[in-house]
């Protein structure tokens, strides 16, 4: 069992994963989409890729990375298979809706790379 600084570090790592994960209703608007936007700006400067695709791929990676960080930090989030299927369905629906919002923002010229 972890104690002291190890336990605190584990909790901090878990918190970072939670911020990136799709388990909060607000994280996409305030964390993942802005982070994905900034990542896409860096990506398009380094490689010849479509800006929208870079945003969407970064967005999906940030969500999956959040779940992985939570999992590997040793916390049990989902206890039963029924909860797992429900959480995966909510994750897929949430990420799909936000992905459509990102595409719409791009189409209407709101989401574009910095000059």
SVG drawing of the C-alpha trace seen along z (x, -y; Angstrom):
<svg xmlns="http://www.w3.org/2000/svg" viewBox="-25 -35 33 42">
<polyline fill="none" stroke="black" stroke-width="0.4" points="0.0,0.0 1.3,-3.4 1.9,-6.1 3.0,-9.7 4.5,-11.3 3.8,-8.2 0.1,-8.3 0.0,-12.1 1.8,-11.7 -0.6,-8.8 -3.6,-11.1 -2.1,-13.9 -1.5,-11.7 -5.1,-10.3 -6.4,-13.9 -4.6,-14.8 -6.2,-11.7 -9.6,-12.7 -9.2,-16.1 -8.5,-14.6 -11.0,-11.8 -14.6,-11.9 -15.9,-11.2 -16.7,-14.9 -19.3,-16.8 -17.2,-20.0 -13.8,-18.7 -14.2,-18.7 -15.2,-22.4 -12.6,-23.7 -9.7,-21.2 -9.7,-18.8 -10.8,-21.0 -8.5,-23.9 -5.6,-21.4 -6.5,-19.7 -6.6,-23.1 -3.1,-24.0 -1.8,-20.5 -3.1,-20.8 -1.4,-24.2 1.9,-22.5 1.2,-19.5 0.4,-21.5 3.6,-23.4 5.6,-20.2 3.8,-18.1 1.6,-18.6 -1.8,-17.5 -5.3,-18.9 -5.9,-21.2 -9.4,-19.8 -8.1,-16.2 -5.2,-17.2 -7.8,-18.8 -10.0,-15.7 -7.2,-13.2 -5.7,-15.2 -9.1,-15.4 -9.7,-11.7 -6.1,-11.0 -6.6,-13.3 -9.7,-11.5 -8.2,-8.0 -5.0,-9.2 -7.1,-10.5 -8.7,-7.1 -5.4,-5.3 -3.8,-7.6 -6.6,-6.9 -6.4,-3.2 -2.7,-3.0 -2.6,-5.2 -4.2,-2.3 -7.7,-3.6 -10.8,-1.5 -13.4,-3.6 -15.7,-1.1 -16.5,1.9 -18.9,4.0 -19.3,5.0 -22.7,3.3 -21.1,0.0 -18.3,0.5 -20.7,0.8 -22.8,-2.2 -19.7,-4.3 -18.3,-3.4 -21.7,-4.3 -21.7,-7.7 -18.0,-8.2 -18.8,-7.4 -21.8,-9.6 -20.1,-12.5 -17.0,-12.4 -19.1,-12.1 -21.2,-15.1 -18.2,-17.2 -16.5,-16.0 -19.5,-17.2 -19.3,-20.6 -15.6,-20.9 -16.4,-20.0 -19.2,-22.6 -17.0,-25.3 -14.4,-24.6 -17.0,-24.7 -18.3,-28.1 -14.8,-29.5 -14.7,-29.8 -12.0,-27.1 -9.0,-27.8 -5.2,-27.7 -3.4,-30.8 -1.7,-32.8"/>
</svg>
